[in-house]
Amino acid sequence: MSVSEPGDAAGKPPLAFMALPSPRGDTRAIFYHCLAVLTDLLGADTGPDEPGTRAWYHKTWTAIGLGLRARETLPGQFFDALIRAGIYDPNPSRNAHVIKPAVASFGCLRVQTALLGYLRNGTNAERAGGRGRGWWTREKPPDPDGSLAAVRQAWFEAALREFVANQDIDVRCSILPGLPLSTRRYPAELHGLVTEATSIARAHPHEYVRHRVEIQVHV
């Protein structure tokens, strides 16, 4: 499914975004383990169904959702479990179910810092798994000391470097939608990387990357 942006006053047609492609790697086993960890922490019973089956999957997500909503705050051992479940969820629009509770209990700064850590130091699957995860942390809570703004800028700069240096298709497809490609968003020493990233995207063999860059350069 594509999402359209409104056309401009000059009557240009709306921009239709291509859907973010599914990752090539299969990390379902890790994701199922992440869900099992969360159900254990919540003390939830998902029944005897085999992990990975439709019945198990439905019961597990239902149990996790009910368990998280029933708690006003979560103890510390939930943090890594929530973040990893969000990172490894193959559906980038569903991970709000675990990322938002992490933000509510542990704060936006800690969650964004963790996502930045996966971008910098994770496996390619974890870097690509961060696609869309930052969107759920972009509400604008108070930021009196500028810490959130600093982490967000650090994410942009790390994402720019990763996009240029890492040839993994899943990583590049994942990073690009949230990557500003305007030099005004970066310090002068990174302007050359912005130009390089734009050139890489425009010549990329993957249709999604070539399509998306023409939107990103105007954002």
PyMOL commands that set and color helices and strands:
alter all, ss='L'
color gray80, all
select helices_A, chain A and resi 28-42+54-69+78-88+96-106+108-121+124-129+133-137+147-165+169-178+183-185+188-202+207-216
alter helices_A, ss='H'
color red, helices_A
select strands_A, chain A and resi 3-5+15-17
alter strands_A, ss='S'
color yellow, strands_A
deselect
rebuild
show_as cartoon
